[in-house]
Amino acid sequence: MEAVIVNNLIKTYPAEKKSVVKALNDISFKVNAGELFGVIGPDGAGKSTLFRILTTLLLADSGTAFVDGFDVVKDYKEIRKRVGYMPGKFSLYQDLSVEENLDFFATIFNTSIRENYDLIKDIYVQIAPFKTRRAGKLSGGMKQKLALCCALIHRPSVLFLDEPTTGVDAVSRKEFWEMLQQLKKQGITILVSTPYMDEASLCDRVALLQNGAILSIDKPTVITAQFNNTLLAVKADNMFGLLQVLRESGLAANSYPFGEYHHVVMKDNISIEELGNYLNQKGCTTVNIQKANANIEDCFIALMRNE
């Protein structure tokens, strides 16, 4: 059973230099019930626009979308009862305390913290020591946990999280994804958007989104398995100079910074030895070349080049 169905959604915005900008360019996909589905893409890819349409906060120019079996236009009232939404920007009442925010959102949905406490208890215990503190005075990680509790307080069947880990420290990011895995076990369908490519591996399936269009949809392992080129990780003493040499060599189909290395997508029939000899001839010192396994970021870059 599908929890979310999107058919040919198009959404445009007026632009200064162009007549319109397509935030969503004829996208279609389905999300299965109980799935943890990631929408992966950089800023401006269309992730927030998509989530606002699916949570009935924005109308598409054309196309249809259904959430939990209901049309996002005709049945918006029913959808709002069934979904939880955590926007990218912290949007709770900053002058209210942690407890007051939770009580407020529970009241809106005619429920109480106690009624659905079993759903949020593992998250709430982490913020309970600060329950009398104003929300605006919480740390980034604590704000994130409070916002998630408020989005869950009415026990939604589908949960939308728009870039929930942006600007949050690495420890809080890890804790947050662990919480999502626990929520998934309770049967909640989760759609999460993120610009962090490394988070793709934590999802059941992902949609790679760029310029309002979907580049690929599949399991992360399937997407990475489709990367057919030889990928090398290369470093040397002068990393900036190394990148310039790589891009001018004619031996690489693409090269780009990747952590402490540069990733190099080799052209066909070019060996590691040939590349190493070329770099030595160009004066690169302490060259280290090793084979690398492609991850989602490598696949995303490759797909963008093939658009």
N, C-alpha and C positions, 0 to 999 in steps of 0.2 A: 504494500500500500504506500502511495506517495503522500507525504505530508506537505510538500510544496511542489507546485507545477507552474513553470514559467514558459509562456509561449510568445516569441517574437516581440519582446518588449523594446520599445524605442522611447527615449526621452531626450529632448533637446533643450538647450538654454541659449538665449541671445548672447552674442559676443560682439566685442568692439570692432575687431578687424574682419571677422567673418560674419556671415549672416546668422549662422547658428553653430553651436558646438554640440555634437552628439555625445551626451553623457552615457547613454546606453544605446548600442547600435544593433538592434535586432537579435537579442539574446534569448536563448531557450535552454532550459535544463529542468531536471526533476531531482527532488531530495526524498529519499525513502524515510518512512517513519522510524524513529529511534536512531537515526544516523547522525554522526558528527561530521558536518559538511563545512569545508573551508572555502572561502572566497579570497584568493590570494592575488594581490596586485599592488602596485605603487600608488602614491598619492595621485588623485586625479583619474584613476582608472575607472571609476563609476561605482565603487563598492557602497558608499553611503547612499547614493541615489537609489540603487537597487534595494537596499534594506528599508529605506523610507517608503518606497512604493509597496513593498511586501507587508509593511506594518501599517498601511493605509494612511500615511502622513503626506503622501505625495501622489499625484496622478500621472500616469504615463501618457505619452502622446498617442500611442497605439500599442496593440498587443493585449494579452490577457495573463492573469496570474491568479492562482488559487492557493490558499493556505488552510490546511486542515479541512479541505473540501469546500471552502467558501471563497467566493469571488471577492477580490480585494476592493472592487468598486461597489457592487450591489450589496454585499454582505459585510460591509466594514464594521458594523456594530458587533456582529458575532465574532469577527476576527479579533477585535480588540479585547474581547473577553478571554480569548484562548491563547494569545501570544504574550511573551515577555520581551521587552526591548531595552537594551542598554546602549545608548548612543555613545559615539566616540568621545564627546566632551562631557565631563561630569555635570549632570543637570539636576541633581537633587537640591533640596532647599538648604543652602549653606548656613543659614541662621538657626535652623532647627537641629536638635541633637540627633545622634544616631537612632536612639529609640523613638523619638518623635517622627523622624522620617519613615521608619518602618511602620509605625502605627498609622500614619497618614495614608500610605499606599495600601495598607491592608484594608482600611476603612473604605477607600475608593472602590475596592473590589468586593465589598461586603463580606470580608473574612477577618481573621485575626492572626497575630503572630503565633499564638498557641495552636490554632487549627492546622497550620501547615508547618509547624516547627520542625517536624521530622525531615522536611525537604531542605531546610536551610541551616539546621543545627550545626553541621560540621563547618560551615562558613561563619555562622553567627558567633560561635564560641571564640573565634579569633578577634572579633571586634567588640564582644560583650564588655571587656574591661574599660572600653571607651564609650559606653552607651550614653553617658551624660554629656559627652563632648560634642560641640557643634561640628556639623559635617564639614564645614569649610576649614576647620583646623586639623583635619585628619591628614595623614601622609597619603601619597599617591596610591600605595598598595591597599591601605585601609579604605580609601574612597572607592576603590575598585570593588572590594569585597562588599561594602555597604550597597553599592549600586546593583550588584548581582543579587543580593538578598531582596532588594526592593523589586527587582524584575521577576523574582521567583515567588513572591509572597502569596500570589493567587494560584500557584501551581499551574503554570501554562503548559500546553501540550507542545508548543513550538517556541523556542528561545532564540532571539536574534541578538547577537553581540557584535557591535560595530567597532572594530579596532580596540578591543578591551585592554590590550597589554601595551599600547603605545605609551612611551614615556615612563614605563614602570621598570623597576630594577629587575635584574635577572632572577633573583630568588623569588620575588613576587610573581613573576611570569611563570616560573616552574610550578609554584603553588596553585596558580590560577588554572593551568591546564590539568593539573591533578584533580581539581574540583570539577572541571567539566567532564572528565572521565567518570567520576562518581555520579554526576547528574545523568549522564547517558545511561548508566546502569538502571536508573529509575524510569526509563522509557521516554525521556524527554528528547525530542528532536532538536538538535542544536545547529544553528548556522552562525559561523563566526568569520568575520572578515579580518584580515591582517596584512600589513605590508612586509612582515617578517617571513622570509622564505623558509627559514628553518622550522617554523611552526607547522608547515604543511605536512610533515611526516607524522604529526600528532592527530591528523584527521583521518576518517575512514575514506573519504574521497575529497578531491579539491577541484575547483574551477579556477583556472589561471585567467585573470581578467586584465586587459590592457586597452586603453582608449575606448572603453565602453564595449569591447568585443571579447568573447571568450576564445582563448587560444587553444585550450585543451581542458577536458574534464575526464578524470579517472582516479583510480587509486594512486597515491604518491609513488608506490613501487613500480606500477605499470608505466607511469610517465617517465620515470628515470630509466627504466629498462629500454625505452624507445630511443634513447640517446645513442646513436650509432657511430659517432666520430671518436677518434682517439683523443683523449683529454689528458693533458700533462699539467703538473704543478711545477712551476719554475721560479727560482729565486737566485739572486746574486747580490753582490755588495751594494751596487747602485741600482735600486729597484726602479726609480723613475727612468733612468737611462736604459735599463733592461726593457721596460715596456715600449719605449720608443723604437729600440732595435727590433723587437718582436713584431711590431706593427709595420715596420718598413721591410721586413725580411722577405716577404712573399711566400714564406713557408707555412704560415698560420692562416687559417680561415678566420680566426678571431682570437683576440687576447684581451684580458681585462684583469684588474686587481681583484684578488680574492684572499682576504686575510693577510697572512705574512708571505703569501705566494702570489704569483700571477697565474691564472688559469689560461691555458693555450689550447685552442681547438685546432688540431693539425689538419692540414690538407692531405688528401689521399697519397699514399706511397712515400710520405716523408717520415724518415726514421728518427728515433731519439738521437742516435749518433750524428746524423746529418745536422740536426738542430744544434746539438752541443758544439760541433765543430764550427758552425757558423757564428755562434755567440762568442766563442773563443777568438775567432778571427776579428770580430768587431770590438775586441778589447774588454769584454765582460769578464769579471773576475769572481772567483769562488762560486761558480755556477753549480746549482743543484737542480737536477731534473728528475722527476719521478712520475709514474703514471698515477692518475687520479680517477676516482669514481664520480660520475656526474650526480649532482643533487638537483633539487627542484630549481634552485637559482640558475644553474647552468642550463637546464632545460628551458626555463623561462626566457633567458637571453637568446637561446637558439631559436625559439619560436617567434620572438619579436623580430629577429633578423629575416625570418621567412614570411613575415606578414605580406 
